[in-house]
Structures are given as C-alpha cells and as structure tokens.
Amino acid sequence: MAGNKWEWLGLDGLDGWWLSRRVFTPAMMERLTEEIRRSEARHVGELVLAIEHDTPGHSRETSGRALEVFGRLKVWDTPMRTGLLLYISLNKHKFEIVADRGINVNPQQWDGICAILQARFAARQYEQGLLQAIGAIETLLQASCGGQAADDDGRNHLPDAPVLL
C-alpha cells in the first residue's frame, strides 16, 4: 500500500498534506457540509467529520487519535449524547468512527462503513466515498436515534462543516 511506503520513508505527512490541499477543495467541503446538514435534519444524531492530513507522532494508533479528536472537538457535548465522529487520517489511510453512548449501533456496522471508505479512497473516489459513508451513517442514525424527541430548542449543537486538522 502506498501509505506504508511513504510512512517507511518518513514522508507520509506529505502524502496527507497533498491530499488535503488538492482533493479536499473548498467546493468539496461545502458539498460535504450540505450533505451533513441534510442528514442531521432527519434524526437527532450529530455527525462531525474530521480530516487530518498528518497524524501526530504521539498517536501511533488511529483509534486512540480518534478518541482524542472526539474529546478535543467536544463531540460528546450534545444534550442527548448522540454525537458521532468520522475521523480520517489521510497520511495513514485509516478511518475511525467514534459514537457517543446515546447511539446504539453494532460496531461491525461502523466497520462496514470504514471498509467502504477504504475501498473508495483506494480507487481515488474521495468525495463519492464520503457521500456514501454519510448516507450509510444517516441510515444507522435514523434507526438508532431517529425516533427520539429533539432537545429543548432543536438546534444544531455541533458544526456541520468538516474539520481539517
């Protein structure tokens, strides 16, 4: 895999940086924002998409880094505990989903979404893969927390725009 070669050479951050600059354009980010906004109108779950071009050296495992980002972006800070983080490590070519305790979904279903992303990114279908993943996440969130009553003011507690780290 290309990511492993770049990592072995110590240049994996350049690969992630290149992808974040050339692929994740402002227009693409706006389309992803709109898709997340549309998705969240159908359930009380709140999706945060975090894209990191160069995972810090202190984070050997992407799962640990995803938990750290989950906390730093305060994805847990929703009234019904329905925050969800889709974390993408561009330089490591890894994907993680971290869901708050108000979302009851089988972990294998999250793994399936990560597998879709892995295949789409390997085929260089970045936007299509993310849109497909957001759609699949929406389906699971509708099943898990679509019937719950909205919080007191019905507002969006987390940003819809993807976060570039």
N, C-alpha and C positions, 0 to 999 in steps of 0.2 A: 504494500500500500504506500502511496506517495507520502502520506503524513509521517509514516515511520522512517522513511529515508530522510526527510527533512529534519525530523527530530534527532536522528542519529548524527546528522551533520551540525546540529545546533542551530539550524535555520528555520525551524518550524514556525517561529513567530513571524517570519517574513511571509510565509505562505498564508497564514491567517490574516496578516495585515493587508496583503494583496487582495484576498477575497473580500475583506470588509470594505475596501476602497473601490474596487472595480465591479463587484457584483451587487453589494447592498447599497444601491444608489438612493438618493432622497426620494425619487419617484417610487421605487420599490418599497421603501419603508412606509411611504404614505399609503400604498395599496394594502400592505400588511396591517397598518393601523386601522384602516377602514374595515378590513375583514374581522379583526378582533372586536371592534366596536359593534359590528353587526351581530357577531356571535354572542356577545355578552347581553344583548337585548333579549335573548331567548331563555336565559337562566340566571341564577344569582352567583354563579361561579365567576371568578375574575382571573383572566389569563394575563401573565406578564411574560413577554418574550425577551430573553436576554441573550445577546450575541457577543461573544468575547473573541477578539482576534488573537490574543496571546495569553494563554492561561499562565498565571504567575507561577514562578518556580516553587513556591512553598506548597502548591497544590498538585501533588503527584496524581491523585485520583480525581476524575471529573465529578464523581458522586459527592465527594467532600467539598469540592469547589461549588457545586450546585447548591448544596446546603448553605454554604457561606453566603452566596449571592442571594438566596432565598431570604436570609436574615437581613442582609445589608439593604436590600431593596424593599424590605418590610412587606413582603408578600403575605405574611401571616397576619397582617394588620387589617383584617376585614371583620365586620361585625358577626358574620355567620361562619367564619373560619373556612371560607370557600375560595381562598387564593390558590393559584396554581402557577408554577414557574416552568417554562420550557426553556432550558438552558442549552446553548450551542457553543461548543468550543471549536472554533474554526481551525486552529493550529493542530489540535489533537484529533479532529474529525470525529468528535464524540457528542452525544446528545443525552440529556438527562431531563426527567420530568419529576418535579417535587410538588406534591399536593398537600394542602393543609388538611387537618383532621375532619373538617366538615364535608370532605369529598370522599365518598366510598366507592372506589373503583379497584378492580382486581389489578395488581401490579403487572401481570402479564399483558394486560391491555395497554398499559403505558409502554411496555417493551415493544409491543407491536407497532406503535406509533414511531418509536425511535428507530425501528428497523425500516419503516417506510422512509424516514428521513435519511437514513444511512444509504439506502439504495438510490434515492433521488439525488442526493448530493454527489454520490459516486458517478452518476450519469450527468452531473453538472446542471441539473434541473432544480436549482436552488429555490426559486420563487414558487414553482409548481409544488415542490415538496413541502414547503412551509404552508402553502394554502391547503394542501391535502391534510397536513398534520393539524392545522387549526380546525378544519372541518371535522376530523375524527375526534379531536378533543371536545369540540362543541357537542357532538353526539353523546359522548360519555358524560359530559357535564349536564346535559339535559336529562339523561337517565338518572344521574346521581342527585342533582340538586335543582332540577327544572321545576319541580312542583312545590318547592319551598316558597314561603312568602318572602317578599322583598323586605329589606330592613326598613327602619322608620322613615327615611327620606328617599329611598330608592335611588340614591346617587351612586355614581361610579367611584369607588374608593382607591382604585389603583390606576395608573396611567395605561392607556391603550397603545401608545406608541412603543415600538420595540426599543430596548435599551442597548446601545452599543457600549461595550466595556473595553 
